[in-house]
């Protein structure tokens, strides 16, 4: 199975990036850092139509499984991921055929944060968006990182997540 891992984080080399890179390598996945793209906030007048959003989605629809990676920021996804998700509205208005091509794609979420457990409300925003767009939610992995990401302390859970998505 082909995978893409989409990282949305303020730090391209932070805890979530380290987790994402490890999972990308284990799955031989395409790694995509949203910081490397110019994606504007949603605009009702679609003045941002020429940015990188549609081209990125065109490349993502080639993958049967997309893993979204974001740190937990105030019980929610990062602002980079939120801007990306807000632009999904374009897939319902100006890029309808492209939006329809997402249907049936499997999606997972990986995250890091300082809390011991993932806040319950965090996953709702993903699950509801996936359901609305006809995407199949497969699962989630959360690595608590009170100070820094430590692969060895989370390795069994990470490997379990990888096993479940393959």
Secondary structure, DSSP 8 states (H G I E B T S, - for coil): --EEEEEE-S-TTSHHHHHHHHHHHHHT-EEEEGGGS------TT-TTTTSSHHHHHHHHTT-SEEEEEEE-BTTB--HHHHHHHHGGGHHHHT-HHHHHTTTT-EEEEEEEESSSS--HHHHHHHHHHHHHHT-EEEEEEEEE-SSS--HHHHHHHHHHHHHHH-
